[in-house]
Amino acid sequence: MAEQLAALRRPQLEPAALLIKELMLTADSLELFPLSARVTYLNHGGFGVTPRTVLDEKKRILDRIEENPAGFLSRRIKLHWQQVADMVAQRFAVNPGSLALVENATDGVEAVIRALPLAKGDEILVTSMCYGAVAMAARHIASSRGAKVITAELPFPPRDVQQYVMTVAEAITPHTKLAILDHITSATALLMPVEEMIAVCRERGVSVLIDGAHAPGQTALNIAALNADWYVGNLHKWYFVPRGCGFLWAAPGKEVGLMPNVISWEINRPFPSNFAWTGTRDPANWLAVPAAFAFMDRFGENTVRKHNHQLILDAVAMLANMWGFRPTIPAAMTAAMSLVPAPEALPYPPTDEGRARLEVDLEDKYSVIVNASYVSGGRIWLRIAAQIYNRIEDYQRLGECVLALCQAQARR
Ligand SMILES: Cc1ncc(COP(=O)(O)O)c(C=O)c1O
């Protein structure tokens, strides 16, 4: 068994990939990813982008499975699953056996909410920046038990982290059973002061689930140090694992009652083994985790994070200059994504429909891929992301294409 996992882990380095070891984070990094040369890709946060070597490893794993599917899936997969789960646990500073691999953050978050012994009148606290699908799931599960979801309204842009901590603290009531807090918000791309937020929740006896869909790889993550009750993360966004790989961690004692969303043969096993088999599925993404970790480690996670953080700050400053706005988001609340306000002269209303049309026009007319993620203060805000394949010229191109859309409108 150990040999088989070692074989799965062994990076398949082709001659070109061997050279990559020597590369620093330069323009060459773009070649490590299968992105089309036609697109300017500024939406790493959307679904991640998988490096070529990791995709190659996934293909190799699939080939190995097909050599003997029954042998692999009925005898070997659960051990491999556990070994990869423990590897993820070790990377993010928690104990082996305290973390389950799941399909994605949605999967992990819902498993936690379903496990809560919610009763009539109980409350789940979320913020107004909670990921939409998570808030919907929380409302659905809460209402089926006579409980409800309370939303703490976070102002945007933030003044400072303390303002957000206070807003969460003030929304807690004697009925609050759980707070679901994003580590990095989706539409507003804010690195949240989760440690302080967790502390105020704990002082009031409220359990905390951190939704870290965007956090691993984007910010330094030591899960144990946060002192939350549950932590859910994605590895397919910022940790280079192929799409369909997340994890769910439970603090000691908080694993009791946790069940996968799809219950299967392992129902009577303790956490996390009860998550290891939820019916037949393709485990290749999970098993590609060692290759993704190896990819990250060629550069070093620290180096990647620092590169991306600096690039996003530079990009915001450059666009502020080009479009004429004052950056308002504190650097302390910025990881590798940020929001920039689109110029008012753009011919799109500051509505959900307007931001969808802006996104489509940027893609269809200029092949610029960016998330027009937010509307606030009568403006559409664009969420830009930085990854090692990006260069400042990418944001320059975004800036010029947006100005071209403004000029096209002015000529009408
Ligand atoms: C904060 C947050 N939670 C949950 C999700 C859902 O992630 P997934 O689709 O991988 O389940 C996202 C996706 O962007 C997110 O940003």
Ligand as a Chemical Component Dictionary entry (heavy atoms), coordinates in Angstrom:
data_LIG
# 
_chem_comp.id                   LIG 
_chem_comp.type                 NON-POLYMER 
_chem_comp.pdbx_formal_charge   0 
_chem_comp.three_letter_code    LIG 
# 
loop_
_chem_comp_atom.comp_id 
_chem_comp_atom.atom_id 
_chem_comp_atom.alt_atom_id 
_chem_comp_atom.type_symbol 
_chem_comp_atom.charge 
_chem_comp_atom.model_Cartn_x 
_chem_comp_atom.model_Cartn_y 
_chem_comp_atom.model_Cartn_z 
_chem_comp_atom.pdbx_ordinal 
LIG C1 C1 C 0 -16.318 32.071 0.474  1  
LIG C2 C2 C 0 -16.728 30.960 -0.434 2  
LIG N1 N1 N 0 -17.349 29.880 0.083  3  
LIG C3 C3 C 0 -17.706 28.838 -0.684 4  
LIG C4 C4 C 0 -17.439 28.818 -2.020 5  
LIG C5 C5 C 0 -17.862 27.636 -2.828 6  
LIG O1 O1 O 0 -16.746 26.952 -3.279 7  
LIG P1 P1 P 0 -16.980 25.618 -4.103 8  
LIG O2 O2 O 0 -17.768 25.995 -5.327 9  
LIG O3 O3 O 0 -15.615 25.135 -4.444 10 
LIG O4 O4 O 0 -17.746 24.703 -3.236 11 
LIG C6 C6 C 0 -16.794 29.914 -2.610 12 
LIG C7 C7 C 0 -16.524 29.915 -4.044 13 
LIG O5 O5 O 0 -15.950 30.829 -4.598 14 
LIG C8 C8 C 0 -16.421 31.002 -1.795 15 
LIG O6 O6 O 0 -15.794 32.071 -2.296 16 
# 
loop_
_chem_comp_bond.comp_id 
_chem_comp_bond.atom_id_1 
_chem_comp_bond.atom_id_2 
_chem_comp_bond.value_order 
_chem_comp_bond.pdbx_ordinal 
LIG C1 C2 SING 1  
LIG C2 N1 SING 2  
LIG C2 C8 DOUB 3  
LIG N1 C3 DOUB 4  
LIG C3 C4 SING 5  
LIG C4 C5 SING 6  
LIG C4 C6 DOUB 7  
LIG C5 O1 SING 8  
LIG O1 P1 SING 9  
LIG P1 O2 DOUB 10 
LIG P1 O3 SING 11 
LIG P1 O4 SING 12 
LIG C6 C7 SING 13 
LIG C6 C8 SING 14 
LIG C7 O5 DOUB 15 
LIG C8 O6 SING 16 
# 
